[in-house]
């Protein structure tokens, strides 16, 4: 069963290659979607794919790369849409 999660990560998560590591993790899990920085210092991501893989990505997001300090991860489960062809880093949302 495929799933879609909309994720917001807060803490020390910008300027520490969080998005690059997130892309690597998501692609390694076979997920599609995107990740971006937000103006308020959080990182936002949407991940789609098999539910166990999305859950594994969320578990990774709670830890992040060694250089990050994740304080909180909020997840909203959404209906799977199948709208992405890969997992990308998008630009800053200012």
Secondary structure, DSSP 8 states (H G I E B T S, - for coil): -EEEEEEEEEEE-SSSSHHHHHHHHHHHTT-EEEEEEBTTS-EEEEEEEEHHHHHHHHHHHHH--TT-EEEEEEEEEE------SSEEE---B-
